[in-house]
């Protein structure tokens, strides 16, 4: 599996999930859904906590 394709796919998914959780939190009034800021920020700065934990998405620096 190409790691660059995985990261390219994962980033927009994190942003969409983060926005969806925050939107649902605003709609429902439940403050727990504001934790959607975590995947949103992770998607914006292109940081994947799952890749750090599993060490399966590491890209070699060239």
Secondary structure, DSSP 4 states (H G I P E B T S, - for coil): --HHHHHHHHHHHHHHHHHHHHHHHHHH--GGGGGHHHHHHHHHTT--HHHHHH--S-----
